[in-house]
Amino acid sequence: PPPPGPGPGGVSCAAILLESHLAVHTFPSEGILIMDLYTCGSKPLIPVLPAIEELFAVPRRSPAGEEWEGRPAEPPRMLWSHKRRGFREGFDPAWTRHGDPLDQGLGIDMFRRHGLDMKVPLVSEETDFQHVDIYESVDPKSRSTEKTLFLDGVQQSSLRGEAAYHEALVHPAMLAHPNPKRVAIIGGGEGATLREVLKHETVEEAMMVEIDEGLVELCREYLPEWSDCSDIVGSDADSCFDDSRANVAFEDAFAWFIDAFGEEGQAGEEEKFDVIIMDALDPDQLVEIVGSLYKNNEFVDALYNGLSERGVFVIQFGEADSYTEAGSDMYPVRDSTNMMKALQSVGFESIHAYDEAHSHFFAPWSYLVCFKDSKSRANWYKTPAEIEIELHRRLRGTESGRPALSFFDGPTMAGYQVPARVHETVYCRNDDRPQECDEHAGIDPN
Protein backbone atom coordinates (compact mmCIF):
# COMPACT_ATOMS: atom_id res chain seq x y z
CA PRO A 1 0.00 0.00 0.00
CA PRO A 2 1.16 3.56 -0.53
CA PRO A 3 2.63 5.39 2.48
CA PRO A 4 0.18 7.51 4.49
CA GLY A 5 0.09 11.25 4.12
CA PRO A 6 0.21 13.52 1.08
CA GLY A 7 1.26 11.80 -2.09
CA PRO A 8 3.41 13.07 -4.94
CA GLY A 9 2.36 15.78 -7.32
CA GLY A 10 1.19 19.29 -6.80
CA VAL A 11 2.99 22.56 -7.12
CA SER A 12 5.79 24.00 -5.01
CA CYS A 13 6.90 27.58 -4.99
CA ALA A 14 9.12 29.76 -2.83
CA ALA A 15 9.77 33.46 -2.47
CA ILE A 16 12.89 34.67 -0.67
CA LEU A 17 13.64 38.19 0.54
CA LEU A 18 16.89 38.48 2.49
CA GLU A 19 16.37 36.26 5.56
CA SER A 20 12.61 35.94 5.09
CA HIS A 21 10.86 33.43 2.89
CA LEU A 22 7.46 32.09 1.87
CA ALA A 23 7.24 28.46 0.78
CA VAL A 24 4.06 26.77 -0.51
CA HIS A 25 3.49 23.16 -1.57
CA THR A 26 0.16 21.77 -2.74
CA PHE A 27 -1.19 18.20 -2.78
CA PRO A 28 -4.31 18.40 -4.98
CA SER A 29 -5.27 14.73 -4.64
CA GLU A 30 -5.37 15.08 -0.87
CA GLY A 31 -6.77 18.59 -0.78
CA ILE A 32 -3.81 19.80 1.29
CA LEU A 33 -1.75 22.97 1.09
CA ILE A 34 1.31 23.44 3.30
CA MET A 35 2.70 26.92 3.85
CA ASP A 36 5.80 28.08 5.69
CA LEU A 37 5.99 31.83 6.32
CA TYR A 38 9.30 32.88 7.87
CA THR A 39 10.05 36.52 8.52
CA CYS A 40 12.73 38.59 10.18
CA GLY A 41 10.25 41.16 11.43
CA SER A 42 9.63 41.74 15.13
CA LYS A 43 5.82 41.64 15.02
CA PRO A 44 3.78 38.40 15.38
CA LEU A 45 2.15 36.95 12.29
CA ILE A 46 -1.15 36.04 13.95
CA PRO A 47 -3.01 39.00 12.32
CA VAL A 48 -2.11 37.56 8.91
CA LEU A 49 -4.02 34.29 9.53
CA PRO A 50 -7.47 35.51 8.35
CA ALA A 51 -5.97 36.69 5.05
CA ILE A 52 -4.18 33.38 4.54
CA GLU A 53 -7.40 31.46 5.21
CA GLU A 54 -9.39 33.65 2.84
CA LEU A 55 -6.87 33.30 0.02
CA PHE A 56 -5.90 29.63 0.29
CA ALA A 57 -8.65 27.72 2.18
CA VAL A 58 -10.75 26.50 -0.74
CA PRO A 59 -13.57 23.97 -0.10
CA ARG A 60 -13.05 20.64 -1.86
CA ARG A 61 -15.58 20.22 -4.69
CA SER A 62 -16.10 17.90 -7.63
CA PRO A 63 -16.16 19.33 -11.17
CA ALA A 64 -19.96 19.22 -10.95
CA GLY A 65 -20.00 21.47 -7.93
CA GLU A 66 -21.27 20.41 -4.53
CA GLU A 67 -19.97 16.89 -3.82
CA TRP A 68 -16.66 15.03 -3.93
CA GLU A 69 -16.69 11.25 -4.33
CA GLY A 70 -20.30 11.17 -3.16
CA ARG A 71 -19.66 13.20 0.00
CA PRO A 72 -20.92 16.74 0.66
CA ALA A 73 -18.29 19.42 0.39
CA GLU A 74 -16.62 20.06 3.74
CA PRO A 75 -15.38 23.46 4.86
CA PRO A 76 -11.60 23.63 4.90
CA ARG A 77 -9.68 23.41 8.17
CA MET A 78 -6.55 25.41 8.84
CA LEU A 79 -4.00 23.99 11.26
CA TRP A 80 -1.24 26.40 12.23
CA SER A 81 1.54 27.04 14.67
CA HIS A 82 3.45 30.23 15.41
CA LYS A 83 7.03 30.09 16.64
CA ARG A 84 9.52 32.84 17.29
CA ARG A 85 12.95 32.79 15.74
CA GLY A 86 16.25 34.20 16.93
CA PHE A 87 17.76 34.76 20.35
CA ARG A 88 16.54 37.27 22.91
CA GLU A 89 17.55 36.14 26.38
CA GLY A 90 21.09 37.37 27.00
CA PHE A 91 21.24 39.24 23.70
CA ASP A 92 18.58 41.94 23.99
CA PRO A 93 19.07 44.01 27.18
CA ALA A 94 15.50 45.29 27.04
CA TRP A 95 13.94 41.83 26.79
CA THR A 96 12.40 40.10 29.81
CA ARG A 97 10.63 36.76 29.72
CA HIS A 98 7.77 37.99 31.92
CA GLY A 99 7.34 41.09 29.80
CA ASP A 100 6.66 39.29 26.52
CA PRO A 101 3.32 37.48 26.10
CA LEU A 102 4.70 35.32 23.27
CA ASP A 103 7.17 33.78 25.72
CA GLN A 104 4.35 32.97 28.16
CA GLY A 105 1.62 30.33 27.97
CA LEU A 106 -0.10 32.03 25.02
CA GLY A 107 2.96 31.67 22.81
CA ILE A 108 4.16 28.32 24.15
CA ASP A 109 1.00 26.33 24.89
CA MET A 110 -1.34 27.81 22.28
CA PHE A 111 0.56 29.34 19.36
CA ARG A 112 3.25 26.66 19.10
CA ARG A 113 0.91 23.65 19.31
CA HIS A 114 0.38 22.33 15.80
CA GLY A 115 -1.62 19.32 16.92
CA LEU A 116 -4.84 21.16 17.78
CA ASP A 117 -7.60 20.54 15.25
CA MET A 118 -8.75 24.11 15.67
CA LYS A 119 -7.60 27.22 17.50
CA VAL A 120 -9.47 30.43 16.92
CA PRO A 121 -9.03 33.76 18.72
CA LEU A 122 -12.39 34.84 20.13
CA VAL A 123 -10.99 38.16 21.29
CA SER A 124 -7.62 39.87 21.64
CA GLU A 125 -8.04 43.22 23.30
CA GLU A 126 -6.16 45.66 25.52
CA THR A 127 -7.97 46.87 28.63
CA ASP A 128 -6.83 49.73 30.83
CA PHE A 129 -4.67 47.29 32.79
CA GLN A 130 -3.69 44.25 30.70
CA HIS A 131 -3.98 42.45 27.37
CA VAL A 132 -6.79 39.90 27.23
CA ASP A 133 -6.72 36.92 24.84
CA ILE A 134 -9.46 34.29 24.73
CA TYR A 135 -8.96 31.31 22.42
CA GLU A 136 -11.25 28.47 21.41
CA SER A 137 -9.59 25.20 20.43
CA VAL A 138 -10.34 21.53 19.74
CA ASP A 139 -8.15 18.72 21.00
CA PRO A 140 -7.86 15.90 18.40
CA LYS A 141 -7.68 13.19 21.11
CA SER A 142 -10.75 14.07 23.15
CA ARG A 143 -12.56 15.92 20.34
CA SER A 144 -13.72 18.35 23.00
CA THR A 145 -13.96 22.10 22.60
CA GLU A 146 -11.86 24.20 24.95
CA LYS A 147 -11.83 27.88 25.81
CA THR A 148 -8.78 29.44 27.43
CA LEU A 149 -8.26 32.85 28.99
CA PHE A 150 -4.82 34.51 28.86
CA LEU A 151 -3.88 37.77 30.58
CA ASP A 152 -0.68 39.34 29.27
CA GLY A 153 0.05 35.97 27.72
CA VAL A 154 -0.30 33.98 30.97
CA GLN A 155 -3.01 31.32 31.15
CA GLN A 156 -5.61 32.11 33.83
CA SER A 157 -8.26 29.44 33.40
CA SER A 158 -9.82 27.09 30.88
CA LEU A 159 -13.28 25.68 30.29
CA ARG A 160 -12.27 22.11 31.15
CA GLY A 161 -10.19 23.08 34.19
CA GLU A 162 -11.92 26.07 35.74
CA ALA A 163 -14.39 24.08 37.85
CA ALA A 164 -11.64 22.12 39.60
CA TYR A 165 -9.65 25.31 40.20
CA HIS A 166 -12.50 27.48 41.49
CA GLU A 167 -14.16 24.75 43.57
CA ALA A 168 -10.81 24.07 45.26
CA LEU A 169 -10.36 27.78 45.94
CA VAL A 170 -13.82 28.47 47.38
CA HIS A 171 -15.43 25.49 49.10
CA PRO A 172 -12.73 24.33 51.55
CA ALA A 173 -12.56 27.83 53.05
CA MET A 174 -16.34 28.25 53.07
CA LEU A 175 -16.83 24.94 54.88
CA ALA A 176 -14.15 25.85 57.42
CA HIS A 177 -16.34 28.73 58.63
CA PRO A 178 -19.41 27.66 60.62
CA ASN A 179 -21.80 30.16 59.01
CA PRO A 180 -20.34 32.40 56.26
CA LYS A 181 -22.72 35.27 55.54
CA ARG A 182 -20.46 38.02 54.14
CA VAL A 183 -17.77 37.00 51.65
CA ALA A 184 -15.21 39.18 49.87
CA ILE A 185 -13.54 38.24 46.59
CA ILE A 186 -10.35 40.00 45.49
CA GLY A 187 -10.00 39.72 41.71
CA GLY A 188 -11.94 36.91 40.08
CA GLY A 189 -12.79 38.86 36.93
CA GLU A 190 -14.11 35.79 35.08
CA GLY A 191 -16.95 35.48 37.60
CA ALA A 192 -16.42 31.81 38.44
CA THR A 193 -15.26 32.46 42.02
CA LEU A 194 -18.40 34.53 42.55
CA ARG A 195 -20.46 31.70 41.06
CA GLU A 196 -19.10 29.17 43.55
CA VAL A 197 -19.66 31.50 46.51
CA LEU A 198 -23.28 32.11 45.51
CA LYS A 199 -23.95 28.36 45.63
CA HIS A 200 -23.87 28.60 49.44
CA GLU A 201 -27.26 29.11 51.07
CA THR A 202 -25.82 31.02 54.05
CA VAL A 203 -24.31 33.80 51.93
CA GLU A 204 -26.16 37.09 52.22
CA GLU A 205 -23.61 39.28 50.40
CA ALA A 206 -20.70 38.48 48.10
CA MET A 207 -18.49 41.54 47.64
CA MET A 208 -16.21 41.29 44.59
CA VAL A 209 -13.45 43.89 44.24
CA GLU A 210 -11.92 43.74 40.74
CA ILE A 211 -9.74 46.49 39.32
CA ASP A 212 -10.33 45.70 35.63
CA GLU A 213 -13.90 46.37 34.49
CA GLY A 214 -12.86 45.75 30.88
CA LEU A 215 -11.85 42.19 31.74
CA VAL A 216 -15.22 41.53 33.37
CA GLU A 217 -17.10 42.78 30.32
CA LEU A 218 -15.03 40.63 27.96
CA CYS A 219 -15.58 37.56 30.15
CA ARG A 220 -19.31 38.28 30.27
CA GLU A 221 -19.41 38.21 26.47
CA TYR A 222 -16.93 35.48 25.56
CA LEU A 223 -16.84 33.26 28.67
CA PRO A 224 -20.46 33.29 29.91
CA GLU A 225 -20.09 29.76 31.30
CA TRP A 226 -17.75 31.06 34.00
CA SER A 227 -20.37 33.39 35.51
CA ASP A 228 -23.52 31.39 34.79
CA CYS A 229 -25.89 31.34 37.78
CA SER A 230 -29.00 30.35 35.81
CA ASP A 231 -28.91 26.76 37.12
CA ILE A 232 -28.60 27.68 40.81
CA VAL A 233 -31.91 27.30 42.62
CA GLY A 234 -33.02 30.65 44.00
CA SER A 235 -30.72 32.79 41.87
CA ASP A 236 -32.55 35.82 40.51
CA ALA A 237 -30.24 36.44 37.52
CA ASP A 238 -28.73 34.42 34.69
CA SER A 239 -25.35 36.07 35.22
CA CYS A 240 -23.76 35.84 38.65
CA PHE A 241 -22.62 39.46 38.26
CA ASP A 242 -26.30 40.48 38.30
CA ASP A 243 -27.37 38.32 41.25
CA SER A 244 -28.98 40.40 44.03
CA ARG A 245 -26.52 38.98 46.58
CA ALA A 246 -23.52 40.07 44.48
CA ASN A 247 -21.91 43.47 44.98
CA VAL A 248 -19.25 44.13 42.32
CA ALA A 249 -16.89 47.09 42.79
CA PHE A 250 -14.40 48.03 40.08
CA GLU A 251 -11.68 49.34 42.34
CA ASP A 252 -8.10 48.66 43.41
CA ALA A 253 -8.49 45.99 46.12
CA PHE A 254 -5.25 47.13 47.77
CA ALA A 255 -6.58 50.64 48.35
CA TRP A 256 -10.14 49.46 49.06
CA PHE A 257 -9.16 47.19 51.97
CA ILE A 258 -6.69 49.65 53.47
CA ASP A 259 -9.29 52.42 53.33
CA ALA A 260 -11.89 50.18 54.95
CA PHE A 261 -9.85 48.13 57.43
CA GLY A 262 -6.43 49.79 57.72
CA GLU A 263 -5.22 51.68 60.78
CA GLU A 264 -7.46 54.61 59.90
CA GLY A 265 -10.22 52.54 58.32
CA GLN A 266 -13.81 53.58 58.87
CA ALA A 267 -15.53 50.18 58.47
CA GLY A 268 -17.41 48.85 61.48
CA GLU A 269 -17.65 45.37 62.95
CA GLU A 270 -20.80 44.60 61.00
CA GLU A 271 -18.94 45.24 57.73
CA LYS A 272 -16.27 42.62 58.34
CA PHE A 273 -16.21 39.47 56.24
CA ASP A 274 -16.50 35.87 57.34
CA VAL A 275 -14.43 34.65 54.37
CA ILE A 276 -12.02 36.58 52.12
CA ILE A 277 -10.98 34.88 48.88
CA MET A 278 -7.99 36.26 46.98
CA ASP A 279 -8.21 35.24 43.33
CA ALA A 280 -5.84 37.86 41.94
CA LEU A 281 -2.98 37.30 39.50
CA ASP A 282 -0.34 34.80 40.52
CA PRO A 283 2.39 35.95 42.90
CA ASP A 284 5.81 36.16 41.23
CA GLN A 285 4.19 36.87 37.86
CA LEU A 286 6.20 40.11 37.74
CA VAL A 287 3.60 42.26 36.03
CA GLU A 288 2.67 45.79 37.00
CA ILE A 289 -0.99 45.07 37.71
CA VAL A 290 -0.02 42.79 40.62
CA GLY A 291 1.27 45.97 42.24
CA SER A 292 1.40 45.86 46.03
CA LEU A 293 -1.01 42.98 46.56
CA TYR A 294 1.79 40.65 47.65
CA LYS A 295 4.39 43.18 48.77
CA ASN A 296 2.83 45.33 51.47
CA ASN A 297 2.29 44.31 55.09
CA GLU A 298 -0.24 47.12 55.51
CA PHE A 299 -2.49 45.36 53.01
CA VAL A 300 -2.14 42.03 54.82
CA ASP A 301 -2.96 43.78 58.12
CA ALA A 302 -6.10 45.20 56.50
CA LEU A 303 -7.12 41.74 55.27
CA TYR A 304 -6.71 40.35 58.77
CA ASN A 305 -8.64 43.25 60.31
CA GLY A 306 -11.36 42.81 57.70
CA LEU A 307 -12.18 39.31 58.93
CA SER A 308 -14.79 38.53 61.56
CA GLU A 309 -13.86 36.71 64.76
CA ARG A 310 -13.73 33.26 63.15
CA GLY A 311 -12.80 34.58 59.73
CA VAL A 312 -11.06 32.53 57.05
CA PHE A 313 -8.71 33.86 54.37
CA VAL A 314 -7.78 31.79 51.31
CA ILE A 315 -5.45 32.68 48.45
CA GLN A 316 -4.40 30.95 45.25
CA PHE A 317 -0.63 30.81 45.47
CA GLY A 318 0.43 29.89 41.95
CA GLU A 319 2.19 26.81 40.64
CA ALA A 320 3.07 24.27 43.30
CA ASP A 321 6.65 23.70 44.40
CA SER A 322 8.67 21.01 42.67
CA TYR A 323 11.31 18.77 44.22
CA THR A 324 14.02 20.52 42.19
CA GLU A 325 13.46 23.93 43.83
CA ALA A 326 15.74 25.51 46.39
CA GLY A 327 14.50 26.84 49.72
CA SER A 328 12.37 29.98 49.74
CA ASP A 329 15.17 32.04 51.30
CA MET A 330 17.00 31.70 47.99
CA TYR A 331 14.31 33.96 46.50
CA PRO A 332 14.07 36.84 48.99
CA VAL A 333 12.39 39.21 46.53
CA ARG A 334 9.66 36.79 45.45
CA ASP A 335 6.18 38.09 46.15
CA SER A 336 5.08 34.67 47.40
CA THR A 337 7.89 34.67 49.97
CA ASN A 338 6.96 38.15 51.17
CA MET A 339 3.27 37.26 51.36
CA MET A 340 3.96 34.10 53.35
CA LYS A 341 6.07 35.98 55.91
CA ALA A 342 3.39 38.66 56.28
CA LEU A 343 0.65 36.08 56.81
CA GLN A 344 2.72 34.30 59.43
CA SER A 345 3.36 37.49 61.37
CA VAL A 346 -0.03 39.24 61.19
CA GLY A 347 -1.81 37.00 63.70
CA PHE A 348 -3.43 34.05 61.92
CA GLU A 349 -3.50 31.16 64.38
CA SER A 350 -3.28 28.43 61.75
CA ILE A 351 -2.13 28.32 58.10
CA HIS A 352 -2.46 25.35 55.77
CA ALA A 353 -1.23 24.67 52.22
CA TYR A 354 -2.98 22.35 49.78
CA ASP A 355 -2.72 21.53 46.07
CA GLU A 356 -5.16 20.81 43.25
CA ALA A 357 -3.83 18.99 40.19
CA HIS A 358 -6.82 19.01 37.82
CA SER A 359 -6.99 22.68 36.82
CA HIS A 360 -5.34 22.17 33.39
CA PHE A 361 -2.36 24.35 34.24
CA PHE A 362 0.20 21.68 33.24
CA ALA A 363 1.24 21.55 36.93
CA PRO A 364 -0.51 21.24 40.33
CA TRP A 365 -1.78 24.53 41.76
CA SER A 366 -1.20 25.68 45.34
CA TYR A 367 -3.54 27.38 47.79
CA LEU A 368 -3.10 28.77 51.29
CA VAL A 369 -5.94 28.91 53.82
CA CYS A 370 -5.50 30.97 56.99
CA PHE A 371 -7.65 30.75 60.10
CA LYS A 372 -8.07 33.75 62.39
CA ASP A 373 -9.30 31.36 65.09
CA SER A 374 -7.73 27.93 65.51
CA LYS A 375 -11.19 26.49 66.29
CA SER A 376 -11.75 26.40 62.53
CA ARG A 377 -9.22 23.57 62.33
CA ALA A 378 -11.94 21.21 63.56
CA ASN A 379 -14.03 22.01 60.49
CA TRP A 380 -10.98 21.68 58.23
CA TYR A 381 -10.32 18.14 59.46
CA LYS A 382 -13.85 16.78 59.21
CA THR A 383 -14.19 13.29 57.76
CA PRO A 384 -15.26 12.78 54.14
CA ALA A 385 -18.71 11.72 55.32
CA GLU A 386 -19.07 14.86 57.46
CA ILE A 387 -17.96 17.02 54.50
CA GLU A 388 -20.61 15.39 52.29
CA ILE A 389 -23.28 16.13 54.89
CA GLU A 390 -22.15 19.77 55.13
CA LEU A 391 -22.22 20.16 51.35
CA HIS A 392 -25.72 18.71 51.21
CA ARG A 393 -26.85 21.05 54.01
CA ARG A 394 -25.20 24.23 52.75
CA LEU A 395 -25.30 24.17 48.95
CA ARG A 396 -28.28 25.27 46.89
CA GLY A 397 -29.64 22.75 44.44
CA THR A 398 -29.73 23.06 40.66
CA GLU A 399 -32.67 23.67 38.36
CA SER A 400 -31.43 20.93 36.03
CA GLY A 401 -31.04 18.32 38.75
CA ARG A 402 -27.35 17.93 38.02
CA PRO A 403 -24.87 17.91 40.94
CA ALA A 404 -24.02 21.39 42.18
CA LEU A 405 -20.28 20.65 42.09
CA SER A 406 -18.19 19.01 39.38
CA PHE A 407 -15.04 18.04 41.32
CA PHE A 408 -15.09 18.91 44.99
CA ASP A 409 -16.44 16.37 47.50
CA GLY A 410 -15.58 14.72 50.81
CA PRO A 411 -12.75 12.46 49.57
CA THR A 412 -11.23 15.38 47.65
CA MET A 413 -11.26 17.46 50.84
CA ALA A 414 -9.44 14.64 52.63
CA GLY A 415 -6.64 15.07 50.10
CA TYR A 416 -6.41 18.78 50.92
CA GLN A 417 -6.15 18.25 54.68
CA VAL A 418 -2.51 17.12 54.54
CA PRO A 419 -0.06 19.30 52.56
CA ALA A 420 1.87 17.70 49.73
CA ARG A 421 5.24 16.40 50.92
CA VAL A 422 7.04 18.61 48.40
CA HIS A 423 6.09 21.73 50.40
CA GLU A 424 7.86 20.39 53.48
CA THR A 425 10.86 19.28 51.45
CA VAL A 426 11.39 22.70 49.87
CA TYR A 427 10.65 24.53 53.13
CA CYS A 428 13.32 22.54 54.93
CA ARG A 429 15.94 23.44 52.31
CA ASN A 430 16.25 26.97 53.66
CA ASP A 431 19.80 27.92 54.62
CA ASP A 432 18.47 28.82 58.05
CA ARG A 433 16.91 25.39 58.52
CA PRO A 434 13.66 25.67 60.51
CA GLN A 435 13.75 23.92 63.86
CA GLU A 436 10.56 22.00 63.21
CA CYS A 437 12.19 20.23 60.25
CA ASP A 438 14.36 18.30 62.71
CA GLU A 439 11.99 18.00 65.65
CA HIS A 440 8.68 17.24 63.94
CA ALA A 441 9.52 15.55 60.63
CA GLY A 442 6.40 15.15 58.53
CA ILE A 443 3.84 16.53 60.99
CA ASP A 444 3.09 19.51 63.20
CA PRO A 445 1.62 18.08 66.44
CA ASN A 446 0.06 21.45 67.26
Order of alpha helices (4+ residues) and beta strands (2+ residues): beta-beta-beta-alpha-beta-beta-beta-beta-beta-beta-alpha-beta-alpha-beta-alpha-beta-alpha-beta-alpha-beta-alpha-beta-beta-alpha-alpha-alpha-alpha-alpha
